[in-house]
Amino acid sequence: RVQLEEYLPADAAARAVAKAGEGAEVALVFGRERTGLTNEELQLCHAAVHIPSDPEFSSLNLAAAVQVLAYETRMQLLGAQPATDAEAGLREQAASHEQMESFFAQLGDTLDEIDFHKGRAPESAMRKLRRLFLRSEPSEQEVRLLRGILADTQRMARLAQAGGKGS
C-alpha cells in the first residue's frame, strides 16, 4: 500500500484552498466504497485525508466522505482572504500534475540507465522519491532544473556505456 502524508479534513481543506489560491491545480480524489483507491491511483495523489470515526463503524460511505470534505472546504473558502496581486506575483507557479508525472517518468528512466536499483525492484524507491518530491511542491522552474540535471545524467550514462563497450 502506498504511504501518504495524512491530514484531518479541516487541515486538508485548508491546504487545498491555499494551493488553489496560489494558482495550483487541486483535486480531491475519492475511492470506491468497497475498495478505496488502487495503488496506481494513490501513486498520483500528494496526500491522504483521514476522517476520524467511531471505531465500531470505521468507514464512511462515499457520499458522507464527500460531504465532510465539501463542508470543510466551504468553511475554508468562507474564511480565506484572497492574496493581493503583489503577493501572488512573488510566488513561482507550482508545477502542474502533468509536469510532475513527466519528471517522475524521466527520473525512473534515469535511475534505470545508471543502474541505480542494482537488480532490486524499483517500485519502492520510486514511491519514496514521489512522496519526497510531491511533499516539496516544486515550482515549474525547479522541475525544469531537475529535468535538466536528469538529461545531463542520462547523456553521461550513455557516454559511459558507449566508452565501456569499446574497451
DSSP file with accessible surface (Angstrom, degrees, kcal/mol):
  #  RESIDUE AA STRUCTURE BP1 BP2  ACC     N-H-->O    O-->H-N    N-H-->O    O-->H-N    TCO  KAPPA ALPHA  PHI   PSI    X-CA   Y-CA   Z-CA
    1    1 A R              0   0  172      0, 0.0     2,-0.3     0, 0.0    37,-0.0   0.000 360.0 360.0 360.0 141.0    0.0    0.0    0.0
    2    2 A V        -     0   0   15      1,-0.1     2,-0.6   125,-0.0    38,-0.0  -0.520 360.0-138.7 -75.0 129.6    1.2    3.5   -0.8
    3    3 A Q        +     0   0  127     -2,-0.3     2,-0.3     3,-0.0   128,-0.1  -0.835  27.6 177.2 -93.1 122.1    2.1    5.5    2.2
    4    4 A L        -     0   0   27     -2,-0.6     2,-0.1   127,-0.0    43,-0.1  -0.897  39.5 -96.6-121.3 153.0    0.9    9.1    2.0
    5    5 A E        -     0   0   84     41,-0.4    43,-3.0    -2,-0.3     2,-0.4  -0.462  47.7-138.5 -62.6 134.0    1.1   12.0    4.5
    6    6 A E  E     -a   48   0A 126     41,-0.2     2,-0.3    -2,-0.1    43,-0.2  -0.835  20.0-171.9-106.3 141.9   -2.3   12.1    6.2
    7    7 A Y  E     -a   49   0A  47     41,-2.4    43,-2.8    -2,-0.4    40,-0.0  -0.931  26.6-117.1-124.5 150.2   -4.4   15.2    7.0
    8    8 A L     >  -     0   0   84     -2,-0.3     4,-2.8    41,-0.2     5,-0.3  -0.476  43.9-101.2 -74.8 158.3   -7.5   15.7    9.0
    9    9 A P  H  > S+     0   0   12      0, 0.0     4,-2.7     0, 0.0     5,-0.2   0.887 121.4  48.1 -52.9 -45.5  -10.4   17.1    6.9
   10   10 A A  H  > S+     0   0   36      1,-0.2     4,-2.3     2,-0.2     5,-0.2   0.908 114.5  46.7 -64.4 -39.8  -10.1   20.7    8.1
   11   11 A D  H  > S+     0   0   90      2,-0.2     4,-2.3     1,-0.2    -1,-0.2   0.897 112.5  49.7 -68.3 -39.7   -6.3   20.7    7.5
   12   12 A A  H  X S+     0   0   11     -4,-2.8     4,-2.7     2,-0.2    -2,-0.2   0.920 111.6  48.8 -64.6 -41.7   -6.7   19.1    4.1
   13   13 A A  H  X S+     0   0    0     -4,-2.7     4,-2.8    -5,-0.3     5,-0.3   0.921 110.6  50.7 -65.0 -41.3   -9.3   21.7    3.1
   14   14 A A  H  X S+     0   0   35     -4,-2.3     4,-2.4     1,-0.2    -1,-0.2   0.922 112.4  47.0 -62.1 -42.5   -7.1   24.5    4.3
   15   15 A R  H  X S+     0   0   56     -4,-2.3     4,-2.6     2,-0.2     5,-0.2   0.923 112.8  48.8 -65.6 -43.4   -4.2   23.1    2.3
   16   16 A A  H  X S+     0   0   15     -4,-2.7     4,-2.6     2,-0.2     5,-0.2   0.930 113.1  46.8 -63.7 -44.1   -6.3   22.7   -0.8
   17   17 A V  H  X S+     0   0   18     -4,-2.8     4,-2.5     2,-0.2    -2,-0.2   0.922 113.0  49.8 -66.1 -40.6   -7.8   26.2   -0.6
   18   18 A A  H  X S+     0   0   53     -4,-2.4     4,-1.1    -5,-0.3    -2,-0.2   0.932 112.6  46.6 -63.4 -45.7   -4.3   27.7    0.0
   19   19 A K  H ><>S+     0   0   43     -4,-2.6     5,-2.4     1,-0.2     3,-0.5   0.913 112.4  49.5 -63.9 -43.3   -2.9   25.8   -3.0
   20   20 A A  H ><5S+     0   0   54     -4,-2.6     3,-1.8     1,-0.2    -1,-0.2   0.901 106.9  56.5 -62.6 -37.4   -5.8   26.8   -5.3
   21   21 A G  H 3<5S+     0   0   57     -4,-2.5    -1,-0.2     1,-0.3    -2,-0.2   0.765 104.1  53.8 -64.7 -23.7   -5.3   30.4   -4.1
   22   22 A E  T <<5S-     0   0   70     -4,-1.1    72,-0.3    -3,-0.5    -1,-0.3   0.405 125.8-103.6 -87.7  -1.0   -1.7   30.2   -5.4
   23   23 A G  T < 5S+     0   0   45     -3,-1.8    -3,-0.2     1,-0.3    -2,-0.1   0.527  74.0 143.6  92.0   5.9   -3.0   29.0   -8.8
   24   24 A A      < -     0   0   19     -5,-2.4     2,-0.4    -6,-0.2    -1,-0.3  -0.425  57.9-105.8 -77.0 154.4   -2.1   25.4   -8.3
   25   25 A E        -     0   0  125     70,-0.2     2,-0.4    -2,-0.1    -1,-0.1  -0.658  42.0-171.7 -76.5 133.7   -4.2   22.6   -9.6
   26   26 A V        +     0   0   67     -2,-0.4     2,-0.4    -6,-0.1   -10,-0.0  -0.993  10.8 173.8-131.9 135.2   -6.1   20.9   -6.8
   27   27 A A        -     0   0   81     -2,-0.4     2,-0.6     2,-0.0    -2,-0.0  -0.997  22.6-148.4-139.3 137.4   -8.3   17.8   -6.9
   28   28 A L        -     0   0   74     -2,-0.4     2,-0.5     2,-0.0    -2,-0.0  -0.942  23.6-160.5-100.6 122.0  -10.0   15.8   -4.2
   29   29 A V        -     0   0   82     -2,-0.6     2,-0.4    12,-0.0     8,-0.1  -0.910   5.5-165.6-112.0 128.3  -10.0   12.2   -5.2
   30   30 A F        -     0   0   75     -2,-0.5     3,-0.1     6,-0.1     2,-0.1  -0.913  11.0-139.8-115.1 140.1  -12.4    9.7   -3.6
   31   31 A G        -     0   0   21     -2,-0.4     6,-0.2     1,-0.2     2,-0.1  -0.233  35.8 -74.3 -88.0-179.9  -12.1    5.9   -3.9
   32   32 A R  B  >  -B   36   0B 118      4,-1.6     4,-2.5     1,-0.1    -1,-0.2  -0.447  41.3-120.5 -72.1 148.9  -14.7    3.3   -4.4
   33   33 A E  T  4 S+     0   0  130      1,-0.2    -1,-0.1     2,-0.2    -2,-0.1   0.894 109.3  36.4 -59.5 -41.4  -16.8    2.5   -1.3
   34   34 A R  T  4 S+     0   0  236      1,-0.1    -1,-0.2     2,-0.1    -3,-0.0   0.856 135.6  15.0 -83.0 -34.9  -15.8   -1.1   -1.2
   35   35 A T  T  4 S-     0   0   91      1,-0.2    -2,-0.2     3,-0.0    -1,-0.1   0.516  84.8-147.6-123.1  -7.1  -12.1   -1.0   -2.2
   36   36 A G  B  <  -B   32   0B  24     -4,-2.5    -4,-1.6     2,-0.0     2,-0.3  -0.373  55.9 -22.2  72.2-152.2  -10.9    2.6   -2.0
   37   37 A L        -     0   0   23     -6,-0.2    -6,-0.1    -8,-0.1     2,-0.1  -0.676  67.9-117.3 -93.0 148.4   -8.3    3.8   -4.4
   38   38 A T     >  -     0   0   53     -2,-0.3     4,-2.9     1,-0.1     5,-0.2  -0.344  30.5-107.0 -74.2 164.2   -5.9    1.4   -6.2
   39   39 A N  H  > S+     0   0   66      1,-0.2     4,-2.1     2,-0.2     5,-0.1   0.885 122.8  54.1 -59.3 -38.2   -2.2    1.7   -5.6
   40   40 A E  H  > S+     0   0  142      2,-0.2     4,-0.6     1,-0.2    -1,-0.2   0.903 110.7  45.2 -63.4 -40.9   -1.8    3.2   -9.1
   41   41 A E  H >4 S+     0   0   59      1,-0.2     3,-1.1     2,-0.2     4,-0.3   0.917 112.4  51.1 -68.5 -42.1   -4.4    5.8   -8.2
   42   42 A L  H >< S+     0   0   21     -4,-2.9     3,-1.8     1,-0.2    -2,-0.2   0.857  99.4  65.8 -62.3 -34.7   -2.8    6.5   -4.8
   43   43 A Q  H 3< S+     0   0   45     -4,-2.1    -1,-0.2     1,-0.3    -2,-0.2   0.792  99.8  52.2 -57.6 -28.0    0.5    6.9   -6.5
   44   44 A L  T << S+     0   0   75     -3,-1.1    -1,-0.3    -4,-0.6     2,-0.2   0.544  93.8  93.3 -86.3  -8.5   -0.9   10.0   -8.3
   45   45 A C    <   -     0   0   19     -3,-1.8     3,-0.1    -4,-0.3    89,-0.1  -0.573  61.4-154.0 -89.3 151.3   -2.0   11.6   -5.0
   46   46 A H  S    S-     0   0   78      1,-0.2   -41,-0.4    -2,-0.2     2,-0.3   0.712  75.3  -8.4 -92.3 -27.7    0.0   14.1   -3.0
   47   47 A A        -     0   0   26    -43,-0.1     2,-0.3    -5,-0.0    -1,-0.2  -0.961  64.3-122.5-159.3 171.4   -1.6   13.3    0.4
   48   48 A A  E     -a    6   0A  26    -43,-3.0   -41,-2.4    -2,-0.3     2,-0.5  -0.861  15.4-135.4-122.7 158.3   -4.4   11.4    2.1
   49   49 A V  E     -a    7   0A  56     -2,-0.3     2,-0.6   -43,-0.2   -41,-0.2  -0.957  11.5-159.1-114.8 131.6   -7.3   12.6    4.3
   50   50 A H        -     0   0   89    -43,-2.8    -2,-0.0    -2,-0.5   -44,-0.0  -0.958   2.5-160.8-110.6 118.9   -8.3   10.7    7.4
   51   51 A I        -     0   0   36     -2,-0.6     9,-0.1   -43,-0.2   -43,-0.1  -0.883  22.2-131.8 -98.4 108.6  -11.8   11.3    8.6
   52   52 A P        +     0   0   82      0, 0.0     2,-0.3     0, 0.0     7,-0.0  -0.354  37.9 166.3 -61.0 139.0  -11.9   10.2   12.3
   53   53 A S        -     0   0   46      5,-0.1     5,-0.1     7,-0.0     7,-0.0  -0.912  45.1 -67.4-145.4 172.9  -14.9    8.0   13.0
   54   54 A D    >   -     0   0   85      3,-0.3     3,-1.9    -2,-0.3     5,-0.1  -0.457  43.4-131.8 -63.4 128.4  -16.3    5.6   15.6
   55   55 A P  G >  S+     0   0  118      0, 0.0     3,-0.6     0, 0.0    -1,-0.1   0.804 107.5  57.8 -56.6 -27.2  -14.1    2.5   15.8
   56   56 A E  G 3  S+     0   0  160      1,-0.3     2,-0.2     2,-0.1     3,-0.1   0.726 118.0  32.5 -75.1 -19.7  -17.2    0.3   15.6
   57   57 A F  G <  S+     0   0  143     -3,-1.9    -3,-0.3     1,-0.1    -1,-0.3  -0.628  80.0 170.5-131.4  70.9  -18.1    1.9   12.3
   58   58 A S    <   +     0   0   93     -3,-0.6     2,-0.4    -2,-0.2    -1,-0.1   0.567  53.7  53.1 -71.7 -10.0  -14.7    2.6   11.0
   59   59 A S        -     0   0   97     -5,-0.1     2,-0.3    -3,-0.1    -5,-0.1  -0.938  65.6-144.6-128.9 151.8  -15.6    3.7    7.5
   60   60 A L        -     0   0   72     -2,-0.4     2,-0.0     1,-0.1    -9,-0.0  -0.784  30.0-108.6-102.6 153.0  -17.9    6.3    6.0
   61   61 A N     >  -     0   0   82     -2,-0.3     4,-2.3     1,-0.1     5,-0.2  -0.330  38.4-101.6 -74.4 167.0  -19.8    5.8    2.7
   62   62 A L  H  > S+     0   0   64      1,-0.2     4,-2.7     2,-0.2     5,-0.2   0.906 120.4  52.4 -58.3 -44.4  -18.6    7.7   -0.3
   63   63 A A  H  > S+     0   0   66      1,-0.2     4,-2.4     2,-0.2    -1,-0.2   0.909 110.3  48.3 -61.4 -41.3  -21.4   10.3    0.0
   64   64 A A  H  > S+     0   0   28      2,-0.2     4,-2.5     1,-0.2    -1,-0.2   0.915 111.6  49.4 -66.5 -41.7  -20.7   11.0    3.6
   65   65 A A  H  X S+     0   0   17     -4,-2.3     4,-2.2     2,-0.2     5,-0.2   0.928 112.0  48.5 -63.0 -43.2  -16.9   11.4    2.9
   66   66 A V  H  X S+     0   0   60     -4,-2.7     4,-2.9     1,-0.2     5,-0.2   0.924 110.9  51.5 -61.7 -42.2  -17.6   13.8    0.1
   67   67 A Q  H  X S+     0   0  142     -4,-2.4     4,-2.7    -5,-0.2     5,-0.2   0.918 108.4  50.5 -63.3 -43.1  -19.9   15.8    2.3
   68   68 A V  H  X S+     0   0   45     -4,-2.5     4,-2.5     1,-0.2    -1,-0.2   0.948 115.0  42.9 -60.6 -47.5  -17.4   16.1    5.1
   69   69 A L  H  X S+     0   0    6     -4,-2.2     4,-2.5     2,-0.2    -2,-0.2   0.892 113.7  51.5 -68.4 -38.0  -14.7   17.3    2.6
   70   70 A A  H  X S+     0   0   57     -4,-2.9     4,-2.6    -5,-0.2    -1,-0.2   0.926 111.6  48.0 -63.7 -42.8  -17.1   19.7    0.8
   71   71 A Y  H  X S+     0   0  135     -4,-2.7     4,-2.6    -5,-0.2    -2,-0.2   0.953 113.1  46.4 -62.2 -49.5  -18.2   21.2    4.1
   72   72 A E  H  X S+     0   0   49     -4,-2.5     4,-2.1     1,-0.2    -1,-0.2   0.897 113.2  49.8 -62.8 -38.5  -14.6   21.7    5.4
   73   73 A T  H  X S+     0   0   28     -4,-2.5     4,-2.6     2,-0.2    -1,-0.2   0.925 110.4  49.9 -66.3 -43.3  -13.5   23.2    2.0
   74   74 A R  H  X S+     0   0  141     -4,-2.6     4,-2.4     1,-0.2    -2,-0.2   0.918 109.4  51.6 -60.9 -42.7  -16.5   25.6    2.0
   75   75 A M  H  X S+     0   0   71     -4,-2.6     4,-1.4     1,-0.2    -1,-0.2   0.913 110.8  48.5 -61.7 -40.3  -15.7   26.7    5.6
   76   76 A Q  H  X S+     0   0   64     -4,-2.1     4,-1.1     1,-0.2    -1,-0.2   0.909 110.4  51.1 -64.9 -43.0  -12.1   27.4    4.5
   77   77 A L  H  < S+     0   0   92     -4,-2.6     3,-0.3     1,-0.2    -2,-0.2   0.885 107.0  53.6 -63.7 -37.3  -13.3   29.3    1.4
   78   78 A L  H  < S+     0   0  104     -4,-2.4    -1,-0.2     1,-0.2    -2,-0.2   0.842 117.1  38.1 -66.1 -30.0  -15.6   31.5    3.6
   79   79 A G  H  < S+     0   0   56     -4,-1.4    -1,-0.2    -5,-0.2    -2,-0.2   0.527  92.9 110.7 -97.0  -6.5  -12.7   32.4    5.8
   80   80 A A     <  -     0   0   42     -4,-1.1    -3,-0.0    -3,-0.3   -66,-0.0  -0.450  56.2-148.4 -75.7 139.2  -10.0   32.7    3.1
   81   81 A Q        -     0   0  168     -2,-0.2     3,-0.1     3,-0.0    -2,-0.1  -0.922  25.0-119.2-102.1 125.6   -8.5   36.0    2.3
   82   82 A P        -     0   0  114      0, 0.0     2,-0.1     0, 0.0   -61,-0.0  -0.346  30.6-108.8 -64.8 144.6   -7.5   36.4   -1.3
   83   83 A A        -     0   0   36    -62,-0.2     2,-0.1     1,-0.1     0, 0.0  -0.430  34.6-111.6 -68.7 145.2   -3.8   37.1   -1.9
   84   84 A T     >  -     0   0   75      1,-0.1     4,-2.6    -2,-0.1     5,-0.2  -0.357  28.1-109.2 -70.8 160.5   -3.0   40.5   -3.2
   85   85 A D  H  > S+     0   0  150      1,-0.2     4,-2.1     2,-0.2     5,-0.1   0.894 121.0  53.6 -58.0 -37.8   -1.8   40.8   -6.7
   86   86 A A  H  > S+     0   0   73      2,-0.2     4,-1.0     1,-0.2    -1,-0.2   0.930 110.3  46.1 -65.4 -42.9    1.7   41.7   -5.3
   87   87 A E  H >> S+     0   0   96      1,-0.2     4,-0.8     2,-0.2     3,-0.6   0.931 112.7  50.0 -65.1 -43.1    1.8   38.6   -3.1
   88   88 A A  H >< S+     0   0   45     -4,-2.6     3,-0.6     1,-0.2    -1,-0.2   0.871 107.3  55.3 -64.7 -35.1    0.6   36.4   -6.0
   89   89 A G  H 3< S+     0   0   66     -4,-2.1    -1,-0.2    -5,-0.2    -2,-0.2   0.751 100.9  59.1 -70.1 -23.0    3.2   37.8   -8.3
   90   90 A L  H << S+     0   0  149     -4,-1.0     2,-0.3    -3,-0.6    -1,-0.2   0.741  90.7  85.0 -77.9 -22.4    6.0   36.9   -5.9
   91   91 A R  S << S-     0   0   98     -4,-0.8     2,-0.2    -3,-0.6     3,-0.0  -0.606  79.1-126.6 -84.4 139.5    5.2   33.2   -5.9
   92   92 A E        -     0   0  109     -2,-0.3     2,-0.2     1,-0.1    -2,-0.1  -0.572  38.3 -96.2 -77.6 146.6    6.6   30.9   -8.6
   93   93 A Q        -     0   0   84     -2,-0.2    47,-2.9     1,-0.1    48,-0.3  -0.451  41.9-119.5 -65.1 126.3    4.0   28.9  -10.4
   94   94 A A  B     -C  139   0C  24    -72,-0.3    45,-0.3    45,-0.3   -69,-0.1  -0.382  34.8 -97.6 -65.1 145.4    3.7   25.4   -8.9
   95   95 A A        -     0   0   18     43,-2.2   -70,-0.2     1,-0.1    -1,-0.1  -0.394  43.1-119.4 -62.8 139.6    4.5   22.6  -11.3
   96   96 A S     >  -     0   0   25      1,-0.1     4,-2.4   -72,-0.1     5,-0.2  -0.274  23.1-105.4 -75.3 168.0    1.4   21.0  -12.8
   97   97 A H  H  > S+     0   0   68      1,-0.2     4,-2.6     2,-0.2     5,-0.2   0.921 123.2  51.1 -58.2 -44.8    0.4   17.4  -12.3
   98   98 A E  H  > S+     0   0  111      1,-0.2     4,-2.4     2,-0.2    -1,-0.2   0.899 108.9  50.7 -62.6 -41.6    1.4   16.7  -15.9
   99   99 A Q  H  > S+     0   0   56      2,-0.2     4,-2.2     1,-0.2    -1,-0.2   0.906 111.6  48.0 -63.2 -40.7    4.8   18.3  -15.3
  100  100 A M  H  X S+     0   0    5     -4,-2.4     4,-2.8     2,-0.2    -2,-0.2   0.918 111.0  50.1 -67.2 -41.4    5.4   16.2  -12.2
  101  101 A E  H  X S+     0   0   48     -4,-2.6     4,-2.2     2,-0.2    -2,-0.2   0.901 110.9  49.4 -65.4 -38.1    4.4   13.0  -13.9
  102  102 A S  H  X S+     0   0   55     -4,-2.4     4,-2.4     2,-0.2    -1,-0.2   0.910 111.1  50.4 -65.0 -40.6    6.8   13.7  -16.8
  103  103 A F  H  X S+     0   0    3     -4,-2.2     4,-3.0     2,-0.2    -2,-0.2   0.938 110.0  49.7 -61.2 -45.5    9.5   14.4  -14.3
  104  104 A F  H  X S+     0   0    6     -4,-2.8     4,-2.7     1,-0.2    -2,-0.2   0.891 109.8  51.1 -63.9 -37.8    8.8   11.1  -12.5
  105  105 A A  H  X S+     0   0   56     -4,-2.2     4,-2.5     2,-0.2    -1,-0.2   0.940 113.1  44.9 -63.4 -45.1    8.9    9.2  -15.8
  106  106 A Q  H  X S+     0   0   22     -4,-2.4     4,-2.8     2,-0.2    -2,-0.2   0.900 112.1  52.6 -66.6 -39.0   12.3   10.8  -16.6
  107  107 A L  H  X S+     0   0   14     -4,-3.0     4,-2.7     2,-0.2     5,-0.2   0.941 110.2  48.1 -61.1 -45.6   13.5   10.1  -13.1
  108  108 A G  H  X S+     0   0   13     -4,-2.7     4,-2.0     1,-0.2    -2,-0.2   0.928 112.9  48.0 -60.9 -44.3   12.6    6.5  -13.4
  109  109 A D  H  X S+     0   0   87     -4,-2.5     4,-2.6     1,-0.2    -1,-0.2   0.916 112.2  49.7 -61.8 -43.1   14.3    6.2  -16.8
  110  110 A T  H  X S+     0   0    3     -4,-2.8     4,-2.1     2,-0.2    -2,-0.2   0.926 108.8  51.1 -64.0 -44.6   17.4    7.9  -15.5
  111  111 A L  H  <>S+     0   0   17     -4,-2.7     5,-2.8     1,-0.2     6,-0.4   0.887 112.0  48.5 -62.0 -36.5   17.6    5.6  -12.4
  112  112 A D  H ><5S+     0   0   93     -4,-2.0     3,-1.5    -5,-0.2    -1,-0.2   0.929 109.3  52.8 -65.8 -44.4   17.3    2.6  -14.7
  113  113 A E  H 3<5S+     0   0   54     -4,-2.6    -2,-0.2     1,-0.3    -1,-0.2   0.820 112.4  43.8 -64.0 -32.0   20.0    4.0  -17.1
  114  114 A I  T 3<5S-     0   0   71     -4,-2.1    -1,-0.3    -5,-0.1    -2,-0.2   0.312 111.2-121.5 -95.3   8.7   22.5    4.4  -14.3
  115  115 A D  T X 5 +     0   0   93     -3,-1.5     3,-0.7    -5,-0.2    -3,-0.2   0.872  54.9 158.5  55.6  40.6   21.6    1.0  -12.8
  116  116 A F  T 3 < +     0   0   92     -5,-2.8    -4,-0.1     1,-0.2    -1,-0.1   0.867  66.7  53.9 -60.6 -37.9   20.6    2.7   -9.5
  117  117 A H  T >  S-     0   0   13     -6,-0.4     3,-2.3     3,-0.1    -1,-0.2   0.655  89.8-148.5 -79.6 -15.0   18.4   -0.2   -8.4
  118  118 A K  T <  S-     0   0  130     -3,-0.7     3,-0.1     1,-0.3    -2,-0.1   0.891  74.5 -44.9  50.0  44.9   21.2   -2.9   -8.8
  119  119 A G  T 3  S+     0   0   78      1,-0.3    -1,-0.3     0, 0.0     2,-0.2   0.368 111.7 123.2  85.4  -8.3   18.6   -5.6   -9.8
  120  120 A R  S <  S-     0   0  159     -3,-2.3    -1,-0.3     1,-0.1    -3,-0.1  -0.515  77.2 -88.1 -82.3 157.8   16.2   -4.7   -7.0
  121  121 A A        -     0   0   69     -2,-0.2     3,-0.5     1,-0.1     4,-0.5  -0.453  33.3-148.2 -65.0 130.6   12.6   -3.8   -7.8
  122  122 A P  S  > S+     0   0   41      0, 0.0     4,-2.5     0, 0.0     5,-0.2   0.637  77.7  87.9 -78.3 -11.5   12.4    0.0   -8.5
  123  123 A E  H  > S+     0   0  112      1,-0.2     4,-2.5     2,-0.2     5,-0.2   0.880  86.2  49.5 -59.7 -42.6    8.8    0.4   -7.2
  124  124 A S  H  > S+     0   0   47     -3,-0.5     4,-2.1     2,-0.2    -1,-0.2   0.946 113.3  45.2 -64.3 -46.9    9.8    1.0   -3.6
  125  125 A A  H  > S+     0   0   26     -4,-0.5     4,-2.7     1,-0.2     5,-0.2   0.918 113.4  50.6 -63.2 -41.9   12.4    3.6   -4.3
  126  126 A M  H  X S+     0   0   27     -4,-2.5     4,-2.8     2,-0.2    -1,-0.2   0.902 107.9  52.9 -65.9 -37.9   10.1    5.4   -6.8
  127  127 A R  H  X S+     0   0   79     -4,-2.5     4,-2.3    -5,-0.2    -1,-0.2   0.942 112.4  45.4 -59.9 -45.0    7.3    5.5   -4.3
  128  128 A K  H  X S+     0   0  121     -4,-2.1     4,-2.3     1,-0.2    -2,-0.2   0.906 113.7  48.5 -66.6 -40.6    9.6    7.1   -1.7
  129  129 A L  H  X S+     0   0   44     -4,-2.7     4,-2.7     2,-0.2     5,-0.3   0.899 109.9  52.6 -67.1 -38.5   11.0    9.6   -4.3
  130  130 A R  H  X S+     0   0   16     -4,-2.8     4,-3.0    -5,-0.2     5,-0.3   0.940 110.3  47.9 -59.9 -47.7    7.5   10.5   -5.4
  131  131 A R  H  X S+     0   0   64     -4,-2.3     4,-2.4    -5,-0.2    -2,-0.2   0.920 112.1  50.5 -59.2 -44.2    6.5   11.3   -1.8
  132  132 A L  H  X S+     0   0   82     -4,-2.3     4,-1.5     1,-0.2    -2,-0.2   0.956 115.8  40.0 -58.7 -52.0    9.6   13.3   -1.3
  133  133 A F  H  X S+     0   0   39     -4,-2.7     4,-0.8     1,-0.2    -2,-0.2   0.884 115.5  50.5 -70.6 -37.2    9.2   15.5   -4.4
  134  134 A L  H >< S+     0   0    6     -4,-3.0     3,-0.7    -5,-0.3    -1,-0.2   0.897 109.2  52.3 -66.5 -37.2    5.4   15.8   -4.0
  135  135 A R  H 3< S+     0   0  128     -4,-2.4    -1,-0.2    -5,-0.3    -2,-0.2   0.867 106.8  53.3 -65.1 -33.3    5.8   16.9   -0.4
  136  136 A S  H 3< S-     0   0   72     -4,-1.5    -1,-0.2    -5,-0.2    -2,-0.2   0.659  95.4-148.4 -78.8 -13.8    8.3   19.6   -1.5
  137  137 A E    <<  -     0   0   62     -4,-0.8    -3,-0.1    -3,-0.7    -2,-0.1   0.935  18.5-151.8  48.3  62.9    5.8   21.0   -4.0
  138  138 A P        -     0   0    9      0, 0.0   -43,-2.2     0, 0.0    -1,-0.1  -0.261   7.2-120.7 -67.0 152.0    8.4   22.2   -6.6
  139  139 A S  B  >  -C   94   0C   7    -45,-0.3     4,-2.4     1,-0.1   -45,-0.3  -0.327  31.0-100.4 -80.2 170.7    7.7   25.1   -8.9
  140  140 A E  H  > S+     0   0   53    -47,-2.9     4,-2.3     1,-0.2     5,-0.2   0.910 125.6  51.1 -57.0 -43.4    7.8   24.8  -12.7
  141  141 A Q  H  > S+     0   0   75    -48,-0.3     4,-2.2     1,-0.2    -1,-0.2   0.894 108.9  50.2 -64.3 -40.1   11.3   26.3  -12.7
  142  142 A E  H  > S+     0   0   92      2,-0.2     4,-2.6     1,-0.2    -1,-0.2   0.902 110.1  50.1 -66.5 -38.6   12.5   23.8  -10.1
  143  143 A V  H  X S+     0   0    6     -4,-2.4     4,-2.8     2,-0.2     5,-0.2   0.913 109.4  51.7 -66.4 -39.8   11.1   20.9  -12.1
  144  144 A R  H  X S+     0   0  140     -4,-2.3     4,-2.1     2,-0.2    -2,-0.2   0.919 110.4  49.3 -61.4 -41.2   12.8   22.3  -15.3
  145  145 A L  H  X S+     0   0  116     -4,-2.2     4,-2.2     2,-0.2    -2,-0.2   0.947 112.2  47.3 -61.6 -47.8   16.1   22.4  -13.3
  146  146 A L  H  X S+     0   0   47     -4,-2.6     4,-2.5     1,-0.2    -2,-0.2   0.911 111.2  50.9 -61.8 -41.1   15.7   18.9  -12.1
  147  147 A R  H  X S+     0   0   88     -4,-2.8     4,-2.6     1,-0.2    -1,-0.2   0.865 107.8  53.7 -67.1 -32.7   14.9   17.6  -15.5
  148  148 A G  H  X S+     0   0   36     -4,-2.1     4,-2.3    -5,-0.2    -1,-0.2   0.918 108.6  49.0 -64.9 -41.7   18.0   19.3  -16.9
  149  149 A I  H  X S+     0   0   90     -4,-2.2     4,-2.4     1,-0.2    -2,-0.2   0.930 112.3  48.5 -61.4 -44.6   20.1   17.5  -14.3
  150  150 A L  H  X S+     0   0   18     -4,-2.5     4,-2.9     1,-0.2    -2,-0.2   0.906 109.0  53.1 -63.3 -41.0   18.4   14.2  -15.3
  151  151 A A  H  X S+     0   0   40     -4,-2.6     4,-2.4     1,-0.2    -1,-0.2   0.923 111.4  45.9 -61.4 -42.9   19.0   14.9  -19.0
  152  152 A D  H  X S+     0   0   89     -4,-2.3     4,-2.6     2,-0.2    -1,-0.2   0.893 111.9  51.9 -66.8 -37.8   22.7   15.5  -18.4
  153  153 A T  H  X S+     0   0   49     -4,-2.4     4,-2.4     2,-0.2    -2,-0.2   0.925 110.5  48.3 -62.9 -43.8   22.9   12.4  -16.2
  154  154 A Q  H  X S+     0   0   23     -4,-2.9     4,-2.4     2,-0.2    -2,-0.2   0.915 111.4  50.2 -62.8 -42.3   21.3   10.4  -19.0
  155  155 A R  H  X S+     0   0  115     -4,-2.4     4,-2.3     1,-0.2    -2,-0.2   0.937 112.0  47.2 -61.8 -45.1   23.7   11.8  -21.5
  156  156 A M  H  X S+     0   0  103     -4,-2.6     4,-2.6     1,-0.2    -1,-0.2   0.887 110.4  53.0 -65.5 -37.2   26.7   11.0  -19.3
  157  157 A A  H  X S+     0   0   14     -4,-2.4     4,-2.5     2,-0.2    -1,-0.2   0.919 109.7  48.4 -63.7 -41.9   25.4    7.4  -18.7
  158  158 A R  H  X S+     0   0  129     -4,-2.4     4,-2.5     2,-0.2    -2,-0.2   0.911 111.8  49.3 -65.1 -40.8   25.1    6.9  -22.4
  159  159 A L  H  X S+     0   0   99     -4,-2.3     4,-2.5     2,-0.2    -2,-0.2   0.918 111.7  48.9 -63.4 -42.1   28.6    8.2  -23.0
  160  160 A A  H  X S+     0   0   68     -4,-2.6     4,-2.2     2,-0.2    -2,-0.2   0.908 112.0  48.7 -64.4 -40.8   29.9    5.9  -20.2
  161  161 A Q  H  X S+     0   0   94     -4,-2.5     4,-1.5     2,-0.2    -2,-0.2   0.917 112.1  48.4 -66.7 -40.2   28.1    2.9  -21.7
  162  162 A A  H  X S+     0   0   65     -4,-2.5     4,-1.0     1,-0.2    -2,-0.2   0.908 112.8  48.5 -66.2 -39.3   29.5    3.7  -25.2
  163  163 A G  H  X S+     0   0   47     -4,-2.5     4,-0.5     1,-0.2     3,-0.3   0.870 109.4  52.8 -68.0 -35.6   33.0    4.0  -23.8
  164  164 A G  H  < S+     0   0   50     -4,-2.2     3,-0.5     1,-0.2    -1,-0.2   0.813 103.0  57.9 -71.6 -27.3   32.8    0.8  -21.9
  165  165 A K  H  < S+     0   0  173     -4,-1.5    -1,-0.2     1,-0.2    -2,-0.2   0.830 104.3  51.5 -73.5 -29.8   31.7   -1.2  -24.9
  166  166 A G  H  <        0   0   72     -4,-1.0    -1,-0.2    -3,-0.3    -2,-0.2   0.620 360.0 360.0 -82.0 -10.8   34.8   -0.2  -26.9
  167  167 A S     <        0   0  137     -4,-0.5    -3,-0.0    -3,-0.5    -4,-0.0  -0.422 360.0 360.0 -79.4 360.0   37.2   -1.3  -24.1
